[in-house]
Amino acid sequence: MERQKKIRQLRLQLQADQLRYEDERNKNRLDFLAASREAAIYEKNYTRARENFLLAGQNLRLSEEQFLEGRLRISDLNLANFNYQQEKNNYLNTAYHYISSMLNMERLGRY
């Protein structure tokens, strides 16, 4: 009797452990899928921010040329420089978020 009771307890404990394991595995899958979606969004944002940054750099170079030729006021050159700095900041922030999301996805993929 005592032995049967112990066997039943161990089977129930095994079943509970298996259910906990499956629950944890499912949670990890959900976390990985969420991280994967987030990384895809940040990848698109990164691509767009990079394009904007490159365009702002071209715009700044053109503004500098126009200023040197006397066809642009200093305030317009400063505005182009300000826009370039804003796009650079946006690009770097977006790159950081993209890299962070990829690292998070890689970390979650190990489990």
C-alpha positions in Angstrom: 0.0 0.0 0.0 2.7 2.4 1.0 4.7 1.5 -2.0 1.7 2.0 -4.4 1.0 5.4 -2.8 4.7 6.5 -3.3 4.6 5.3 -6.9 1.4 7.3 -7.5 3.0 10.4 -5.9 6.1 10.1 -8.1 4.0 9.7 -11.3 2.0 12.8 -10.4 5.1 14.7 -9.6 6.6 13.6 -13.0 3.4 14.7 -14.8 3.5 18.1 -13.0 7.1 18.6 -13.9 6.4 17.7 -17.5 3.5 20.3 -17.6 5.7 22.9 -16.0 8.4 22.2 -18.6 5.9 22.5 -21.5 4.5 25.7 -20.1 8.0 27.2 -19.8 8.9 26.1 -23.3 5.6 27.7 -24.7 6.4 30.9 -22.9 9.9 31.0 -24.4 8.4 30.4 -27.9 6.0 33.3 -27.4 8.8 35.5 -26.2 11.0 34.5 -29.2 8.1 35.2 -31.6 7.5 38.6 -30.0 11.2 39.4 -30.2 11.3 38.3 -33.8 8.4 40.6 -34.7 10.1 43.5 -32.9 13.4 42.8 -34.7 11.6 42.9 -38.1 10.0 46.2 -37.3 13.3 47.7 -36.1 15.0 46.4 -39.2 12.5 48.3 -41.4 12.9 51.4 -39.2 16.7 51.0 -39.4 16.7 50.8 -43.2 14.5 53.9 -43.5 16.5 55.9 -40.9 19.7 55.0 -42.8 18.3 56.3 -46.1 17.1 59.5 -44.4 20.6 59.9 -42.8 22.3 59.5 -46.2 19.9 62.0 -47.8 20.5 64.5 -45.0 24.2 64.1 -45.6 23.8 64.8 -49.3 21.6 67.8 -48.5 24.2 69.2 -46.1 27.0 68.8 -48.7 24.8 70.6 -51.3 24.0 73.3 -48.9 27.7 73.8 -48.1 28.5 74.1 -51.8 25.7 76.6 -52.3 26.9 78.6 -49.3 30.4 78.7 -50.6 29.1 79.9 -54.0 27.2 82.6 -52.2 23.8 81.2 -53.1 22.7 80.3 -49.6 22.4 82.2 -46.3 24.2 81.0 -43.2 20.9 80.4 -41.5 19.9 78.0 -44.2 23.2 76.2 -43.9 22.8 76.0 -40.1 19.3 74.5 -40.7 20.7 71.9 -43.1 23.4 71.1 -40.5 20.7 70.8 -37.8 18.6 68.5 -39.9 21.7 66.4 -40.6 22.4 66.1 -36.9 18.8 65.1 -36.1 18.9 62.4 -38.8 22.2 61.2 -37.5 20.8 60.9 -34.0 17.7 59.2 -35.2 19.8 56.7 -37.3 22.1 55.9 -34.3 19.1 55.4 -32.0 17.4 53.2 -34.5 20.6 51.2 -35.1 20.9 50.7 -31.3 17.3 49.4 -31.0 17.7 47.1 -34.0 20.9 45.6 -32.6 19.4 45.2 -29.2 16.4 43.5 -30.6 18.5 41.1 -32.6 20.6 40.3 -29.5 17.4 39.7 -27.5 16.1 37.4 -30.2 19.4 35.5 -30.3 19.3 35.1 -26.5 15.7 33.8 -26.6 16.5 31.5 -29.4 18.9 29.5 -27.3 16.2 28.3 -25.0 
